[in-house]
Structures are given as C-alpha cells and as structure tokens.
Amino acid sequence: MSENSNIFQPAFDAPSFDKLEPLNSSEHPPRILLLYGSLRERAFSRLTIEEAERILQDMGADTRVFNPEGLPLVNEADKDHPKVKELHDLVKWSEGQVWCSPERHGAMTGVMKTQIDWIPLSDGSVRPTQGKTLAVMQIEGGSQSFNTVNQLRILGRWMRMLTIPNQSSVARAYQEFDENDRMKNSSFYNRIVDVMEELIKFTILTRDRKDYLVSRYSERKTILQGGQIKQK
Ligand SMILES: Cc1cc2nc3c(=O)[nH]c(=O)nc-3n(C[C@H](O)[C@H](O)[C@H](O)COP(=O)(O)O)c2cc1C
C-alpha cells in the first residue's frame, strides 16, 4: 500500500463481481411510492399518478400514493407532525418511487419540492432514499416541455436515487383525461406504460444490491479513519 494516504487504496473495498451477488433474493412484489405535486381538486398530476399506479399494480407491484394535502412547509412543524411521519414511513417502506409534478412557471411546483425537502438524506444510520429507484414524470397545460423532469432528475441525484433513463411529459394534460378521470389511449399513455415497465425492471434488478451499488470509497475511507461523512 502507498505511503500517500490520498491516493486510491484497494484495501478500502475495491469493486468485484462477487460483491454484486445479492445477499438475499427478495420475492415480494416491488414496493413503489408515488408522489404528485398539486392540491387542486381535479389535478392532472394526481390523475396521471393514479393511472401509473394502476399500471404498476397490473404489473404486480405493491403501491402507495401519498396525498400532500395538509403537509406543512419545511420547518413550519417538526418531523413528528402526522403528515410528515406518514411521508417518512412511506419513503422508508418503498423500494422505488414515481414523482409527477405539474409545470408552473417553467418549473416544478412548491408542493412537489416541499415533499422532497421533508425527506432527510440520512435518518440515524438509515439513508431513506439512497440506492432506491426513481421514475420522473411531469404534466403541463402548454406544449411539451422537459424543464420539470430535468429538475426532478437533479433532485433524484441529490437524494442519491437511481433515476431510470425513461421519463414522461404529458402536454396539454387537460385534453388527456375522460369524464371518468381515466387517461385516454394515446402515445402519452403508452409512454407511461414504458416508464413503469422500466421502473419495475430496474427495481427488481437493484433492490437487493443497492447498498453495495451506491457505497462510496471516499465515505468508507473517512469512516475507517474515524471521521464523519459529509452530507453531499
Ligand atoms: C401560475 C401557473 C403557471 C403555469 N405555468 C405553466 C408552464 O410554465 N408551462 C405549462 O405548460 N403550463 C403551465 N401552467 C399550466 C399547468 O401546468 C396546468 O394547469 C396543470 O394542469 C396544473 O397541474 P394540476 O392539474 O396537477 O394541478 C401554469 C399554470 C398556472 C396556474
């Protein structure tokens, strides 16, 4: 081993194929939490999330949808607030997530961001989102845009999630639902099926390996040297 403690030291657990073998092989249905970013009574982001939930259930997933109504702003209440606790419990339970925000002024809504801002990067020794899968979606009233999914991808990275490549953006969302609040058959609908299919595949593939997949050399090294890891 080098005298220089700054250079890479394989002793701090270099990657190897055998470590990618899952320690156990989970058989339960993939657990997917779905979040949306609107409090409107007939919110198309909620209807889109409900459509995604039906598709996930048809594919065999176990699903939960969080209703953001009543969630306080960050620091307006503490983490014992019932809505905050409900959100934290769902995040811990989940193995993968779907986030769907409306686009407002070219960006995600405050309702969407508030939910993510309540999720701690670490809670004691548990990192509630780290290594979990994520699918990002947006809906908008205007022509198709990707501003919001791009922002959600940045948030996914910040929460150390495995954000899948495919994504969905439903343009002129008010035209895409019928009088029973079901999504009409369209290329937008088919894209949501594609995204959910990819999410389930990535969740099953990674859920039993996630701790190893996102384990970081720099953090293991700091811990072994008796230091504290930075929240970045
Ligand atoms: C203040 C405001 C800003 C908006 N900004 C945009 C925008 O930048 N791009 C867009 O396509 N639609 C925009 N919309 C339309 C919303 O995306 C649309 O009404 C959407 O259905 C709202 O989401 P919800 O149905 O889930 O509540 C805006 C609407 C409001 C009220």
The ligand as an ORCA input file, in Angstrom:
! r2SCAN-3c Opt
* xyz 0 1
  C     -49.407     30.028    -12.262
  C     -49.391     28.972    -13.307
  C     -48.240     28.762    -14.044
  C     -48.202     27.790    -15.048
  N     -47.058     27.593    -15.748
  C     -47.044     26.698    -16.772
  C     -45.864     26.499    -17.547
  O     -44.823     27.106    -17.316
  N     -45.915     25.620    -18.566
  C     -47.051     24.931    -18.876
  O     -47.044     24.167    -19.826
  N     -48.163     25.036    -18.114
  C     -48.180     25.910    -17.071
  N     -49.301     26.038    -16.294
  C     -50.433     25.125    -16.510
  C     -50.367     23.937    -15.525
  O     -49.258     23.138    -15.812
  C     -51.631     23.093    -15.642
  O     -52.743     23.878    -15.224
  C     -51.608     21.805    -14.851
  O     -52.735     21.029    -15.187
  C     -51.607     22.038    -13.324
  O     -51.374     20.820    -12.665
  P     -52.536     20.014    -11.876
  O     -53.651     19.767    -12.870
  O     -51.884     18.748    -11.433
  O     -52.976     20.882    -10.740
  C     -49.345     27.003    -15.296
  C     -50.495     27.200    -14.511
  C     -50.516     28.167    -13.536
  C     -51.769     28.366    -12.715
*
